[in-house]
Amino acid sequence: MTTASRVNTRKVQGRRTLSFKAIDDAILDAERIAAADQAGKARTLGNWTVGQNLNHVATWANYAFDGAPMQAPWFVRAISRTFKNRFLTKGLPAGGNIPRVSGGTFGTEMVPTDQALDNFRKAFSRFRSETPTAPSPAFGSLTRDEYIALNLRHAELHLSFVQIDP
């Protein structure tokens, strides 16, 4: 997609309203989206495919355990920490980019939907059996519950851009 045809995701209308209470809620929605995509009934409102959305969220969930490839700039960390409780409870804003990172974030490579769903399941299932220990690039140290909340809000954000046609 060229820069001229990129969607300004801050202004997208018609996104689904999602509220995941638990890891299983996010996995079930990801499975529903993947099945719709395989049936040709999913469409994205943003700039990424279904596979890219699922894989991106999975990539960042794994960073909780394996560490992220970077630390956010100081001003991003300051903003994130100031609004941490809001982000963990009310959700993350659309259209954010990490300064000085090509493409604005990580985990956006083209991945087939079935592989991305598998990555998503594995990443989110880690929260059931492992305790995240790596600091968040934006928030620093988080508790297990805070990391789960952060990843649920991240999944809500990205999966909200996927519409499922009847």
N, C-alpha and C positions, 0 to 999 in steps of 0.2 A: 504494500500500500504506500503510495507516495505521500509526502508530507502534506501536499495540497488536498488530498482526499481523506486525511486522517480525521476521525471523529473527535470532537472536543468532549471527552467523557464527563466533564463537569456539568455539561448542559444536556446530557441524554435524558429524554423523557420516556416513560413507559417501562422503567426497570421494575423487576419483580421486588416485592417487599419480603425480605427474609429475616427470620429470627431463630437462629439455631441455639438450642439450650444445651445440647450435648454433642459429642463427637459423632455419635450415630446419626444425628439429624443431618449433619453436613455430608456424611458418607451417603446416606439415602438420597439426598438431593442430587449429589454428584452422579450417582447411579441412574437416577431418573433422567437427568440431562443427557448422559452418555447414551442411554437407550433411545431417547428422542433423536439425538444426533445420528445414530446409526440408522434410524427409520426415516431420516430426512425431515424431521419435524422440529428441529432446533434451529434457532437463528440468533445471532449475536447482535447486540445493539452498539457494541464498541468496536475496537480495532483488532481484537484477537479472535481466533477460532475457539471452539469449545475445548479442543485439546490444549491450546495455549493457556486458557483460563485455568483449567484443572491442573496442568503441570506447574504453572506459576505458583498457585496456592500450595501445592505439594512441596515444591522447592523451598519455599519460605518456611513451611512447617518443619522440614528437616533441619533448617538452620538452627532451630531451637535446641537440637541435640548435637549437631555436627559443627556448629559455628557458621557464621556468615562470611562471605568473602571480603567484607569491608565494614567500616564503622561509618555511620552517618556523620555528615559535617556537624560541627558544634551547634550551629543555629537550628538545625533540624532536631538534634537531640534536646535542645532547650525547649523548643515548641512541643515536641512529643511528650517530654516529661511533665510539662505544664498541663497538658490536656490528657494525660495518661488515663485517668479514671473515666473521662468522657469517651475516649476512644475504645476502652475496654468494655464499656457498658452500652454506649449508644451507637457505636460504629465508626468506621473509617471514611474519610472523605474520598470521593472519586477524583481521578485526574492527577494524582500526585506523581511526581518523578523524583528520583534520587539525583541530586546534582552530581555532575561529572561521571555519571555511569551511562555508557552507551545504551541507547534505547530507554533510559530512565529507570530500569530495574533489571532483575535477574529472573531466569527461568521462563523466558518468553519464546524460546525456540519452537519451531513447528514440531509438534508431537502428535501422532495419530491418537484419536480419542480413546481407543481401548487401552493403549499404553499409558496415556495420561491418567485415565481412571485408575489403573493399577497403581501408578505412582501415588495418586491421591489417597487411595485406600491404605497403602502401606505407611505413608507418612502420617496420616491421622491415627492409624491404629497404634503407632508408637506411643502415643499419649496414654494408652491403656496399660502398657507394660514397662515404660521407661519414664524417667524423670528428666525433663530438659535441664541442662546445666550451662549451656552457652549463653552469654549475654545477648540481649536483643541489640541490633545495631542502632536502634533509635531510642529504646527505653532503658537499656542497661540490664541489670539483674531483675529477673521476674520470678515470682513463685510459679509452681506448677499450674495452679488455677488461673493465674494471670496469663500464662502462656497459652493455656487452652482457650481462654476468653479472647485473646488477641487473634489466635488462628481461626476461631469461629467467626469473629467480626471480619477478618480478611476474606474468609470463604463467602460470607454474606455479600460483601462488596462485589467480588468478582463474579460469583454465580448469579447475582441479580441482573447482570447484563445478558444473560441467556434466556431467551423466551422459548417456550414450548408451545408449538402450534397444536390445535386439537386434531 
